Amino acid sequence: MTSQEAPLAEQSEERDVLLTVEHGVMRLASIAWLAAAVLIWGRIVGFVPTDLALSWHQLDGPWLPMITAAIVAPTVAVGLWLTASWGAVIWATVVLLGITVTTLNIANAPLGPEWIWSNFMAVLVVGGLAGARAWRDREPDD
């Protein structure tokens, strides 16, 4: 066996089911966030009809959450697709901020409350899977 083959020989053939499910949920959420980014940008540039008046002169108007979502949604999509830890952190942060915006003024939510709450549930699922993996892989105290 050569030195290049040695690390491959030490790897187990066993697949981590929890990690596979966690990555699958994150990738599905990534596709949804990318679709949401396209929808938001379509609203901003006028390709998708919307009832939101994106008036830049209204300080309390829905344009600020819409522009923020247009910037953040592709970032979340990339982070989730890469299944990177920073992607999950940004995702959870954006969902919590979305809950705050939706609670303060539901008209300012760019994608609606259903989008935020379904993402909140998905964040809880991914967090639960990560917690279950950490619990399983913990070192037993002797």
SULBEL-V658682 format. One record per residue. N is the residue number from 1. RES is the residue in one letter. OMEGA is omega in radians with two decimals (none if undefined). BURIAL is I if it has 9 or more other ideal C-beta (glycine too) atoms within 8 Angstrom, else O. D_FIRST is the distance of its C-alpha to the first C-alpha in Angstrom with 1 decimal. Layout:
n:N res:RES omega:OMEGA burial:BURIAL d_first:D_FIRST
n:N res:RES omega:OMEGA burial:BURIAL d_first:D_FIRST
This chain:
n:1 res:M omega:-3.14 burial:O d_first:0.0
n:2 res:T omega:-3.13 burial:O d_first:3.8
n:3 res:S omega:3.11 burial:O d_first:6.7
n:4 res:Q omega:-3.12 burial:O d_first:8.1
n:5 res:E omega:-3.06 burial:O d_first:6.3
n:6 res:A omega:3.13 burial:I d_first:6.8
n:7 res:P omega:3.13 burial:O d_first:10.5
n:8 res:L omega:-3.13 burial:O d_first:10.5
n:9 res:A omega:-3.12 burial:O d_first:9.1
n:10 res:E omega:-3.13 burial:O d_first:12.0
n:11 res:Q omega:3.10 burial:O d_first:14.6
n:12 res:S omega:3.14 burial:O d_first:16.9
n:13 res:E omega:-3.09 burial:O d_first:18.2
n:14 res:E omega:3.13 burial:O d_first:21.7
n:15 res:R omega:3.10 burial:O d_first:24.1
n:16 res:D omega:-3.06 burial:O d_first:26.6
n:17 res:V omega:-3.13 burial:O d_first:29.9
n:18 res:L omega:3.12 burial:I d_first:32.1
n:19 res:L omega:3.12 burial:O d_first:30.1
n:20 res:T omega:3.11 burial:I d_first:30.2
n:21 res:V omega:3.11 burial:I d_first:34.0
n:22 res:E omega:3.12 burial:I d_first:34.6
n:23 res:H omega:3.09 burial:I d_first:33.0
n:24 res:G omega:3.10 burial:O d_first:34.9
n:25 res:V omega:3.14 burial:I d_first:38.2
n:26 res:M omega:3.14 burial:I d_first:37.5
n:27 res:R omega:3.06 burial:I d_first:36.8
n:28 res:L omega:3.08 burial:O d_first:40.0
n:29 res:A omega:3.11 burial:I d_first:41.9
n:30 res:S omega:3.12 burial:I d_first:40.6
n:31 res:I omega:3.12 burial:I d_first:42.0
n:32 res:A omega:3.13 burial:O d_first:45.3
n:33 res:W omega:3.09 burial:I d_first:45.5
n:34 res:L omega:3.07 burial:I d_first:44.9
n:35 res:A omega:3.10 burial:O d_first:47.6
n:36 res:A omega:3.11 burial:I d_first:49.9
n:37 res:A omega:3.11 burial:I d_first:49.3
n:38 res:V omega:3.11 burial:O d_first:50.4
n:39 res:L omega:-3.13 burial:I d_first:53.4
n:40 res:I omega:3.12 burial:I d_first:54.4
n:41 res:W omega:3.05 burial:I d_first:54.2
n:42 res:G omega:3.08 burial:I d_first:56.1
n:43 res:R omega:-3.08 burial:I d_first:58.8
n:44 res:I omega:-3.08 burial:I d_first:59.0
n:45 res:V omega:3.03 burial:O d_first:59.4
n:46 res:G omega:3.12 burial:O d_first:61.7
n:47 res:F omega:-3.14 burial:O d_first:59.8
n:48 res:V omega:3.13 burial:O d_first:59.7
n:49 res:P omega:-3.13 burial:O d_first:63.2
n:50 res:T omega:3.08 burial:O d_first:63.6
n:51 res:D omega:3.10 burial:O d_first:66.5
n:52 res:L omega:3.06 burial:O d_first:65.3
n:53 res:A omega:-3.12 burial:O d_first:67.5
n:54 res:L omega:3.13 burial:I d_first:65.2
n:55 res:S omega:-3.12 burial:O d_first:68.0
n:56 res:W omega:-3.10 burial:O d_first:66.9
n:57 res:H omega:3.10 burial:O d_first:70.2
n:58 res:Q omega:-3.11 burial:O d_first:69.9
n:59 res:L omega:-3.14 burial:O d_first:68.3
n:60 res:D omega:-3.10 burial:O d_first:67.8
n:61 res:G omega:-3.08 burial:I d_first:66.6
n:62 res:P omega:-3.06 burial:I d_first:63.4
n:63 res:W omega:-3.11 burial:I d_first:62.0
n:64 res:L omega:3.06 burial:O d_first:60.2
n:65 res:P omega:3.14 burial:I d_first:58.0
n:66 res:M omega:3.13 burial:I d_first:57.5
n:67 res:I omega:3.10 burial:I d_first:56.4
n:68 res:T omega:3.11 burial:O d_first:54.2
n:69 res:A omega:3.12 burial:I d_first:52.5
n:70 res:A omega:3.13 burial:I d_first:52.1
n:71 res:I omega:-3.02 burial:O d_first:50.1
n:72 res:V omega:-3.04 burial:I d_first:48.1
n:73 res:A omega:3.09 burial:I d_first:47.3
n:74 res:P omega:3.11 burial:I d_first:44.9
n:75 res:T omega:3.10 burial:I d_first:43.2
n:76 res:V omega:-3.13 burial:I d_first:42.7
n:77 res:A omega:-3.14 burial:I d_first:41.5
n:78 res:V omega:-3.14 burial:I d_first:38.7
n:79 res:G omega:3.12 burial:I d_first:37.7
n:80 res:L omega:3.14 burial:I d_first:37.6
n:81 res:W omega:3.12 burial:I d_first:35.7
n:82 res:L omega:-3.05 burial:O d_first:32.9
n:83 res:T omega:3.13 burial:I d_first:33.0
n:84 res:A omega:-3.14 burial:O d_first:33.3
n:85 res:S omega:3.12 burial:O d_first:34.9
n:86 res:W omega:3.09 burial:O d_first:37.6
n:87 res:G omega:3.11 burial:I d_first:38.5
n:88 res:A omega:3.12 burial:I d_first:39.2
n:89 res:V omega:3.11 burial:O d_first:41.3
n:90 res:I omega:3.12 burial:I d_first:43.3
n:91 res:W omega:3.14 burial:I d_first:43.8
n:92 res:A omega:3.13 burial:I d_first:45.1
n:93 res:T omega:-3.14 burial:O d_first:47.3
n:94 res:V omega:3.12 burial:I d_first:48.7
n:95 res:V omega:3.11 burial:I d_first:49.5
n:96 res:L omega:3.07 burial:O d_first:51.3
n:97 res:L omega:3.08 burial:O d_first:53.3
n:98 res:G omega:3.07 burial:I d_first:54.1
n:99 res:I omega:3.12 burial:I d_first:55.4
n:100 res:T omega:3.14 burial:O d_first:57.6
n:101 res:V omega:-3.13 burial:I d_first:58.9
n:102 res:T omega:3.13 burial:I d_first:59.6
n:103 res:T omega:-3.11 burial:O d_first:61.4
n:104 res:L omega:-3.12 burial:O d_first:63.5
n:105 res:N omega:-3.05 burial:O d_first:64.5
n:106 res:I omega:3.14 burial:O d_first:63.2
n:107 res:A omega:-3.12 burial:O d_first:64.6
n:108 res:N omega:3.14 burial:I d_first:62.2
n:109 res:A omega:-3.06 burial:I d_first:59.0
n:110 res:P omega:-3.07 burial:O d_first:57.5
n:111 res:L omega:3.10 burial:I d_first:55.8
n:112 res:G omega:-3.09 burial:O d_first:57.9
n:113 res:P omega:-3.14 burial:O d_first:57.5
n:114 res:E omega:3.12 burial:O d_first:55.6
n:115 res:W omega:-3.11 burial:I d_first:52.7
n:116 res:I omega:-3.08 burial:I d_first:52.5
n:117 res:W omega:3.09 burial:I d_first:52.8
n:118 res:S omega:3.07 burial:O d_first:50.2
n:119 res:N omega:3.08 burial:I d_first:47.8
n:120 res:F omega:3.11 burial:I d_first:48.7
n:121 res:M omega:3.11 burial:O d_first:47.7
n:122 res:A omega:3.07 burial:I d_first:44.4
n:123 res:V omega:3.11 burial:I d_first:43.8
n:124 res:L omega:3.11 burial:O d_first:44.6
n:125 res:V omega:-3.14 burial:I d_first:42.2
n:126 res:V omega:3.09 burial:I d_first:39.3
n:127 res:G omega:3.09 burial:I d_first:40.3
n:128 res:G omega:3.09 burial:O d_first:40.5
n:129 res:L omega:3.11 burial:I d_first:37.0
n:130 res:A omega:3.08 burial:I d_first:35.6
n:131 res:G omega:3.11 burial:O d_first:37.6
n:132 res:A omega:3.08 burial:I d_first:36.3
n:133 res:R omega:3.12 burial:I d_first:32.7
n:134 res:A omega:3.13 burial:O d_first:33.6
n:135 res:W omega:-3.13 burial:O d_first:35.4
n:136 res:R omega:-3.05 burial:O d_first:32.6
n:137 res:D omega:-3.10 burial:O d_first:30.0
n:138 res:R omega:3.10 burial:O d_first:32.4
n:139 res:E omega:3.12 burial:O d_first:31.7
n:140 res:P omega:3.10 burial:O d_first:34.0
n:141 res:D omega:3.13 burial:O d_first:36.6
n:142 res:D omega:none burial:O d_first:36.6
